[in-house]
Amino acid sequence: MLGVQIDGAVGILGVCWVRAFCCCGRGRGVCGRLVLLLARGYVWMGVFRLNVAYLSARVASLETSPIRKLIDLVGKMPDVIRLHAGEPDFDTPLCIREAAKNALDCGYTHYAHTAGLLELREAIAEKAWEDNRVEADPETEITVTCGGFGALFATFLSVLNSGDEVLVAEPCWPSYKGFIRLAGGVPVFVKLAPPDYALDATSVQGKITERTKMVVLNNPNNPTGAVYDLPQLQVVASLAREHDLLVLADEVYEKIVYDDTRHHGFAGVPGMHDRTITVNSFSKTYAMTGWRVGYAIANPQITGAIRRVHSYTMSCVSPAYQKAAVTALIRAQDRVQQMVNEYKERRNIAVEALNRVPGLRCVKPHGTFYLFPDIRGLGLPSAILAEQLLTKAKVATIPGSAFGPRGEGHLRISVAASRGDLVEAVKRIDDFARRLPSGVD
Ligand SMILES: Cc1ncc(COP(=O)(O)O)c(C=O)c1O
């Protein structure tokens, strides 16, 4: 507290000094200007010290997501083929956009219920039953949140106490680490192996301690594109039962699966209903990333806590966008299928082309719109390769190391880009690889 007061005093003193020097600096030539500059520096120092003193240790230690940093950087660069971001390149289907406009005209412009419009919660309950045979009571078990992000934040904050450990399969979406730390928890990484990154009992069990409270299951998986089959889910289910763990099932890519692959909602695995918090979202399935609508399904006790956190952070999701989300669930399934078919074609084209690049090997993922090629044959660390591809070949990708040490040796490439862009991007990667002096297979 004393430190804060002293730093506060430094800041205030600095402001007084600058006022005084501003007066004497004006019209006093080089010397006056120098004094003014010094005074400004003193104020910055004061403000800086003030800020540091006020930051919570929890937030001060938080790193910006490497993906967010790259998105901000690439946003400023012209002529780059953008295969880095995690969002559909399609526009939101027309019927959804029209539903939102109509809702605005009909007066859905006020605060909504914290839990979400009952109409939307009922549509989500219907969907959960149809898709996953999960029974969810719209009154007590579903909360509409600001995207999957809102559902994840509220969930971790609702269940974690300081020091609780959360198992996360790695390579993993880097935001989990930030969410868990923000909530006071400790992320513990379960290292999975390429090329299929399958979940196995030994690797998960080996990381369980007395402090383990939860397992994060991202299925289909960002960045590997893996879709866990029923036996793998049953492994996690039996460990959850044996060690009394919660399971956070992040299923935001559930509809983006290919070939004969079937996605199984984890809450539908026998005995897992009450232990599972299902996080889902309209962002990826319906090309609605900017709308910020998602949801969490959990037992009534956890839902009560999620709603309290949501009420103190977002309060509610825009009701017009919730009306649009109802239309998405009821009327946009054909459009979803078209988008998934297109991702599948692009995946096939890109995987085939990448496998012709010397030094690269790429498995065909069963889900998501990400490819995760093995780049070890090029002999460069993933961060260097991604940086050189960006600056020299003008292709933006995400280095595998952004997804944890187990992601090293890989790149994440999104196929949420036009076929023409994908073909051109792989051609540029190929040219780049062939010009590398050494390291190519
Ligand atoms: C695995 C995963 N979960 C959740 C989200 C959150 O998405 P949104 O908040 O747009 O629903 C993302 C976004 O990239 C993601 O990749």
The ligand as an SDF file (V2000), in Angstrom:
LIG
                    3D

 16 16  0  0  0  0  0  0  0  0999 V2000
  -10.6390  -24.3870  -29.6060 C   0  0  0  0  0  0  0  0  0  0  0  0
  -11.3750  -23.0980  -29.5330 C   0  0  0  0  0  0  0  0  0  0  0  0
  -12.2880  -22.9150  -28.5610 N   0  0  0  0  0  0  0  0  0  0  0  0
  -12.9790  -21.7800  -28.4500 C   0  0  0  0  0  0  0  0  0  0  0  0
  -12.7750  -20.7300  -29.3220 C   0  0  0  0  0  0  0  0  0  0  0  0
  -13.5670  -19.4890  -29.1080 C   0  0  0  0  0  0  0  0  0  0  0  0
  -14.2500  -19.0320  -30.2250 O   0  0  0  0  0  0  0  0  0  0  0  0
  -15.4550  -18.0150  -30.1110 P   0  0  0  0  0  0  0  0  0  0  0  0
  -15.2900  -17.2090  -28.8710 O   0  0  0  0  0  0  0  0  0  0  0  0
  -15.3860  -17.1790  -31.3460 O   0  0  0  0  0  0  0  0  0  0  0  0
  -16.6880  -18.8350  -30.0400 O   0  0  0  0  0  0  0  0  0  0  0  0
  -11.8100  -20.8460  -30.3360 C   0  0  0  0  0  0  0  0  0  0  0  0
  -11.4990  -19.7420  -31.2570 C   0  0  0  0  0  0  0  0  0  0  0  0
  -10.5780  -19.7330  -32.0190 O   0  0  0  0  0  0  0  0  0  0  0  0
  -11.1060  -22.0730  -30.4620 C   0  0  0  0  0  0  0  0  0  0  0  0
  -10.2010  -22.2890  -31.4380 O   0  0  0  0  0  0  0  0  0  0  0  0
  1  2  1  0
  2  3  1  0
  2 15  2  0
  3  4  2  0
  4  5  1  0
  5  6  1  0
  5 12  2  0
  6  7  1  0
  7  8  1  0
  8  9  2  0
  8 10  1  0
  8 11  1  0
 12 13  1  0
 12 15  1  0
 13 14  2  0
 15 16  1  0
M  END
$$$$
